[in-house]
Amino acid sequence: MKNNGRGVPVNQDQRILFNVVAPLPETRDQTAHALFVILHETTHRLTDNLVENSEADRENAAFYADQLYFKTHYPQYYSDYLKFFLNLAGNRQFNISSLEDQFLKSYPLSPSLKTSVAELVKKL
Ligand SMILES: [Zn+2]
């Protein structure tokens, strides 16, 4: 698997199961990357309900939720998270606020959706 993962809804009888397919990590760094992908796909289950019709908004709402979640709860992984989804590989050091600016520009969301997502993340 070369790209990022996918959330795959699976029905079994009347039950809806949910699976995430993510690349199998081969290095220590890739382990964190696989977790970022799994979290992203799982977050869709929470954030998709906040978005009406736009596929781009669904993507960006999931990214925004995870960004807030890492920033608040796991700051030690925050820059790795931002760099991974900005496709900035390697050990080059970046200023965290410039990474955050780039991330928010890459995955833009309306102010009202940002508020809805932030309220959801706050309750986690
Ligand atoms: Zn997605």
Boltz pocket constraint, residues with backbone or C-beta under 6 A from the ligand:
constraints:
  - pocket:
      binder: B
      contacts: [[A, 40], [A, 41], [A, 44], [A, 58], [A, 59], [A, 62]]
      max_distance: 6.0
